[in-house]
């Protein structure tokens, strides 16, 4: 497996945790745009810890690495949908 593939897998896992925990949600009109609902990672961290300890996230070397990825993924999510905003501006 290439390093980039592993990085993509880690990012996908982090985003999945954020969605499952309710920290982010897809835009109603643009499913590929994830919106930061409340900026709170507490529930996402709890879920990540459970999944990591259950062995479901073997692509991460440590819980700290997983939490860093979850935090970075959340920072990449928007507070509003950029696609909806650009449609309104047109």
C-alpha positions in Angstrom: 0.0 0.0 0.0 1.3 3.5 -0.9 1.7 6.1 1.8 -0.8 8.4 0.0 -3.4 5.6 0.0 -2.9 5.1 3.7 -3.3 8.9 4.3 -6.5 8.8 2.3 -7.8 5.9 4.3 -7.0 7.7 7.6 -8.8 10.9 6.3 -11.8 8.9 5.2 -12.0 7.1 8.6 -11.8 10.4 10.4 -14.5 11.9 8.3 -16.7 8.9 8.9 -16.2 9.2 12.6 -17.1 12.9 12.4 -20.3 12.1 10.5 -21.3 9.2 12.7 -20.8 11.2 15.9 -22.9 14.1 14.5 -20.0 16.7 14.5 -20.4 17.2 10.8 -23.2 16.6 8.3 -23.4 16.7 4.5 -25.2 19.6 2.9 -28.8 18.7 2.0 -28.1 19.7 -1.6 -24.4 18.9 -2.0 -23.5 15.6 -0.3 -19.8 16.0 -1.0 -19.7 19.2 1.2 -19.4 18.5 4.9 -20.6 21.2 7.3 -19.2 21.6 10.8 -22.4 21.5 12.9 -21.0 22.7 16.2 -17.2 22.5 16.2 -17.2 20.0 19.1 -15.0 17.0 18.8 -15.8 15.4 22.2 -18.3 12.9 20.8 -16.1 12.2 17.8 -13.2 11.5 20.1 -15.3 9.2 22.3 -16.4 7.2 19.2 -12.8 7.2 17.8 -11.5 5.8 21.0 -14.1 3.0 21.1 -13.4 2.1 17.5 -9.6 2.2 17.9 -9.7 0.0 21.1 -12.0 -2.4 19.3 -9.4 -2.8 16.5 -11.6 -1.2 13.8 -9.0 1.5 12.9 -5.8 -0.4 12.2 -4.6 2.2 9.8 -3.7 4.4 12.8 -0.6 3.7 14.8 -1.8 5.3 18.0 -4.9 6.9 19.5 -3.1 10.3 19.4 -2.6 9.9 15.6 -6.3 9.2 15.2 -7.4 12.1 17.3 -5.0 14.4 15.4 -6.6 13.2 12.1 -10.1 13.7 13.4 -9.2 17.3 14.5 -7.6 18.1 11.1 -10.6 16.7 9.2 -13.0 18.8 11.3 -10.9 21.9 10.5 -11.3 21.2 6.8 -15.1 21.2 7.1 -16.9 24.4 6.3 -19.3 26.3 8.6 -21.6 26.8 5.6 -21.9 25.1 2.2 -19.7 27.0 -0.3 -21.7 25.6 -3.2 -25.0 26.9 -1.9 -23.3 30.3 -1.1 -22.0 30.6 -4.6 -25.4 29.7 -6.1 -27.0 32.5 -4.0 -24.4 35.0 -5.1 -25.1 34.3 -8.8 
